[in-house]
């Protein structure tokens, strides 16, 4: 066989072998790339899942912190309002005590005035004689100091210098 025949026979076999080897290498490289891409995709998916879980935990923690802060603020507001209510109650109690003291004082004063009124009524009964005329005790110092005239005659010593001597003589008698 001649060299050109061998060449014609060998060339298609080498071409077929080269094609098979090229196809196999291509397949191996594609499988490797596909495997790497799959591994990369799995890593990306894993990272995304971990990131999503982290974000979920972070959001959960943030919501719990917000709830805790809201509860703390609410508790502080409740305590502040309780203090305000206690202060108002204390003011009311103080005012009640003041009013009770004033009421006691008024009741005591009313009792004093009632007893004084009874005393005045009794004194009035003594001063007015049986005929219904007013009987004045001229010897009483208060009556002497406040009595101005008797039957038209001036008897008060403070008014005497301004009164004529005839009126003074009439007042003395």
Secondary structure as UniProt FT lines:
FT   HELIX           3..127
FT   TURN            130..131
FT   TURN            138..139
FT   HELIX           141..146
FT   STRAND          149..150
FT   TURN            151..152
FT   STRAND          153..154
FT   TURN            157..159
FT   HELIX           160..162
FT   HELIX           165..172
//
